[in-house]
Amino acid sequence: MSVAEWHKRLADTFSVHGLVGGHLQIVHEAEDNVSNHLTTNFRGQDALLCSFQSFFIETLLLANQKVQMHGWPKNAPNYAVSLAAFFNLFRRFRACEILYLKGYPLDGYALMRDIKDRALLYAGAARNITTFIKVLRLPATQASDPSYGKKTTQNRKENEHHVTHAMTGKRSGLTDDVQADLKLWDDMFHVEMHGGTFSLMTELQQLKEGNALQIGPSVVQNAYVMYINRSSELGWMVTRLLPYVQMSENAFGDEWHRKREILDDSFRYMLEGLDSLGKRIGASFITMMDDKFCFKQPFYYSEADGSQMPAEAASSK
């Protein structure tokens, strides 16, 4: 079979109203309707997350500009790794936002599990609890070693546990009730990431209420609210981390810092509003932010060696 024959068979078999895969048009229209609904009815969320993404882009452009002007810092061999990590983090956040805006909030929610993990790990490096080499999970052995994959996985788990305990767990210095709330917060990402539990439960609830299952975008309001809550939290975490992209103190200038402070305050305003509605996790998340995501000033990139113990790191603000 030639390529042309292969393509013609697909077109002949799956064309609907002259369009290959034409049934997708129903989904495309529904996705566009969802986007219009979300930007119209959740204007505060839309303004906040658009502002955040725009500022994230501005920060990465500034970092690139500084590298082009001055070159890579000679006394910071892992700066390039950390900057690339933040570029990649933007793509992941943007992917979540696209899923949400197209009507797939819980799929975005599942993907946010990785953003949450990375933000905690990067904060751990910024607090010198871990290093970027450990964040990258690299074992001492070579890739040709038969045990390389196993050691990489083991290193990842050990480092993640170390950082999690230091930031939100038993070595964090946070009260037991705050730790319990943050564990619940973490578990909520986990159950959607592995098995799509929330997604399945919303579908079953629709059936229980006598509604037909929907193809394409979700019609369940609570799914969008869940995403909005988590995206606001994660956006705030990343906003607190962005000064770490600077190669030196105040490298991006006073105006950049003024914008970041406004964005930081805007995320706090949003999350304090959610807390006032009685959301259990809200107050504990804010406590964690005020403790673990407040960094020693001035805050800019520095090489981490992982030498600071959690208790010391918690008191170094």
C-alpha positions in Angstrom: 0.0 0.0 0.0 1.4 3.4 -1.0 1.1 6.4 1.3 -1.5 7.9 -1.1 -3.6 4.7 -0.9 -3.3 4.6 2.9 -4.5 8.2 3.1 -7.3 7.7 0.7 -8.7 4.7 2.6 -8.8 6.7 5.8 -10.5 9.6 4.0 -13.0 7.3 2.3 -13.9 5.5 5.5 -14.0 8.2 8.1 -15.2 11.3 6.2 -18.4 13.0 7.6 -19.9 15.7 5.5 -16.8 15.8 3.4 -14.4 16.3 6.4 -12.1 13.5 7.6 -13.0 12.7 11.2 -16.0 15.0 10.8 -17.6 14.0 14.1 -14.9 15.9 15.8 -16.6 19.1 14.7 -19.2 18.6 17.4 -16.3 18.5 20.0 -14.5 21.5 18.5 -17.7 23.6 18.8 -18.3 22.5 22.4 -14.7 23.3 23.3 -15.0 26.8 21.8 -18.3 27.3 23.8 -16.6 26.3 27.0 -13.7 28.7 26.4 -16.2 31.6 25.9 -18.1 30.6 29.0 -15.0 30.4 31.2 -13.5 33.7 30.2 -16.9 35.4 30.5 -18.1 33.9 33.8 -14.7 33.5 35.7 -13.2 36.9 34.8 -11.2 37.2 38.0 -9.6 33.8 37.4 -9.0 34.6 33.8 -7.3 37.9 34.6 -5.2 36.3 37.3 -3.9 33.4 35.3 -3.4 35.4 32.1 -1.4 37.9 34.2 0.6 35.1 35.8 1.4 33.5 32.4 2.4 36.8 30.8 4.7 37.6 33.7 6.2 34.1 33.6 6.9 34.7 29.9 8.4 38.2 30.6 10.7 36.6 33.3 12.0 33.9 30.9 12.6 36.5 28.2 14.5 38.7 30.6 16.6 35.7 31.7 17.4 34.8 28.0 18.3 38.5 27.4 20.7 38.5 30.4 22.4 35.4 29.2 22.8 36.8 25.7 24.3 40.0 27.1 26.6 38.6 29.8 26.9 34.9 29.0 26.3 32.0 31.4 27.6 32.7 35.0 31.0 31.0 35.4 30.5 30.4 39.2 27.1 28.7 38.8 27.5 25.6 36.6 23.9 24.5 37.3 22.2 27.8 36.4 21.6 26.6 32.8 19.9 23.5 34.2 17.7 25.5 36.5 16.7 28.0 33.8 15.8 25.2 31.4 13.7 23.6 34.2 11.7 26.9 34.5 11.2 27.0 30.7 9.9 23.5 30.8 7.7 24.3 33.8 6.0 27.1 31.9 5.1 24.7 29.1 3.6 22.3 31.6 1.5 25.1 33.2 0.4 26.3 29.8 -0.6 22.7 28.8 -2.8 22.6 32.0 -4.4 25.9 31.1 -5.2 24.8 27.6 -6.9 21.7 28.8 -9.0 23.7 31.3 -9.9 26.3 28.7 -11.0 23.6 26.2 -13.2 21.9 28.8 -11.0 19.3 30.3 -10.3 20.7 33.8 -9.7 17.4 35.6 -7.2 16.3 32.9 -5.4 19.6 33.6 -5.8 18.8 37.3 -4.0 15.5 36.9 -1.2 17.1 34.9 -0.8 19.7 37.7 0.5 16.9 40.0 3.9 17.3 38.2 3.8 21.1 38.7 3.2 20.7 42.4 6.1 18.2 42.7 8.5 20.4 40.8 7.6 23.5 42.6 8.4 21.8 45.9 11.6 20.4 44.6 12.8 23.8 43.2 11.9 25.4 46.5 14.0 22.7 48.2 16.9 23.6 46.0 16.4 27.4 46.6 16.4 26.7 50.3 19.5 24.4 49.9 17.7 21.4 51.2 18.5 19.5 47.9 20.4 20.1 44.7 19.4 20.3 41.1 21.5 17.2 40.4 19.3 15.3 42.9 16.1 17.0 41.4 17.2 15.5 38.0 17.4 12.1 39.7 20.9 11.4 38.3 22.7 8.4 39.9 26.5 8.2 40.3 26.6 5.3 37.8 26.7 5.6 34.0 23.7 5.1 31.8 25.3 1.9 30.4 25.1 0.3 33.8 22.3 -2.3 34.0 21.2 -0.8 37.3 21.0 2.8 36.0 17.2 2.8 35.6 16.6 1.3 39.0 19.0 3.6 40.8 17.5 6.6 39.0 14.0 5.7 40.3 15.4 5.1 43.8 17.2 8.4 43.8 14.0 10.2 42.6 11.9 8.7 45.4 14.5 9.3 48.1 15.0 12.9 47.1 11.2 13.6 46.8 10.5 12.1 50.2 13.4 14.1 51.7 12.1 17.4 50.2 8.4 16.6 51.0 9.1 15.8 54.6 11.1 19.1 54.9 8.6 21.3 53.2 5.2 19.9 54.2 5.8 16.8 56.3 7.2 15.5 59.6 10.5 17.6 59.4 8.8 20.8 58.2 8.1 22.3 61.7 4.5 22.8 60.6 1.8 21.9 63.1 0.2 18.4 62.8 -3.1 19.8 61.5 -1.4 21.8 58.8 0.6 18.7 57.8 -2.6 16.6 57.7 -4.3 19.2 55.4 -1.3 19.3 53.1 -1.2 15.5 52.9 -4.9 15.6 51.9 -4.0 18.3 49.3 -1.3 16.1 47.9 -3.5 13.0 47.9 -6.1 14.8 45.8 -3.6 15.2 43.0 -2.6 11.6 43.3 -6.0 10.0 43.0 -6.8 11.9 39.8 -3.3 11.3 38.3 -3.5 7.6 38.9 -6.8 6.2 37.7 -8.8 9.5 37.1 -10.9 8.9 40.2 -12.4 12.4 40.3 -13.2 12.2 36.6 -14.9 8.9 36.9 -16.9 9.9 39.9 -18.3 13.0 38.2 -19.4 10.9 35.2 -21.1 8.4 37.5 -22.8 11.3 39.4 -24.2 12.5 36.1 -25.6 9.1 35.4 -27.1 9.0 38.9 -28.9 12.3 38.3 -30.4 10.9 35.0 -28.1 12.9 32.7 -26.7 11.5 29.5 -22.9 11.2 29.4 -21.2 13.9 27.4 -18.7 13.5 24.6 -15.9 16.0 24.8 -15.8 18.9 27.4 -17.0 18.4 30.9 -20.3 20.0 31.9 -19.7 19.6 35.6 -19.2 22.9 37.4 -17.3 21.5 40.4 -14.7 20.1 38.1 -13.8 23.6 36.9 -13.9 24.9 40.5 -11.4 22.2 41.6 -9.1 23.2 38.8 -9.4 26.9 39.6 -8.5 26.3 43.2 -5.4 24.2 42.4 -4.2 26.5 39.6 -4.3 29.5 41.9 -2.3 27.7 44.5 0.3 26.4 42.0 0.5 29.8 40.3 1.3 31.4 43.6 4.0 28.8 44.3 5.7 29.5 41.0 5.4 33.3 41.4 7.3 33.0 44.7 10.0 31.0 42.9 10.6 33.3 39.9 13.2 35.5 41.5 15.4 32.4 41.6 15.8 32.7 37.8 17.9 35.9 38.3 21.6 35.4 37.9 22.4 38.1 40.4 20.6 40.4 42.9 17.9 42.6 41.3 19.0 41.5 37.8 15.6 42.1 36.4 15.2 45.5 37.9 12.8 47.3 40.3 9.8 47.3 37.9 9.9 43.6 37.6 9.9 43.2 41.3 7.0 45.6 41.6 5.0 43.5 39.2 5.9 40.3 41.0 4.8 41.8 44.3 1.4 42.8 42.8 1.0 39.3 41.3 2.0 37.7 44.6 -0.6 39.8 46.5 -3.2 39.0 43.9 -2.8 35.3 44.4 -3.0 35.8 48.2 -6.2 37.8 47.7 -7.7 34.9 45.7 -6.7 32.2 48.1 -7.8 34.1 51.2 -11.1 34.5 49.5 -11.4 30.8 49.0 -10.4 30.3 52.7 -13.2 32.6 53.8 -15.6 30.2 52.0 -14.6 27.5 54.5 -12.3 25.5 52.3 -10.4 23.4 54.8 -7.1 23.3 52.9 -7.0 27.1 52.2 -5.6 28.3 55.6 -3.1 25.5 55.8 -1.8 26.2 52.3 -1.3 29.8 53.1 0.6 28.8 56.2 2.9 26.7 54.1 3.4 29.5 51.7 4.3 32.0 54.4 6.8 29.5 55.9 8.3 27.5 53.2 8.0 29.7 50.2 9.4 32.8 51.8 13.1 32.9 50.9 16.1 34.5 52.4 16.6 38.0 51.0 18.0 39.1 48.6 16.6 36.1 46.6 18.3 35.1 43.4 20.0 32.1 42.0 22.7 30.4 44.0 24.4 27.0 43.7 22.8 24.5 46.1 24.8 21.8 47.8 22.0 20.4 49.9 23.8 21.0 53.1 21.1 22.9 54.9 19.1 20.7 57.2 15.3 21.2 57.1 15.1 22.9 60.6 17.9 25.3 59.6 16.3 26.0 56.3 12.9 26.8 58.0 14.6 29.4 60.2 16.7 31.1 57.5 14.1 33.4 56.1 
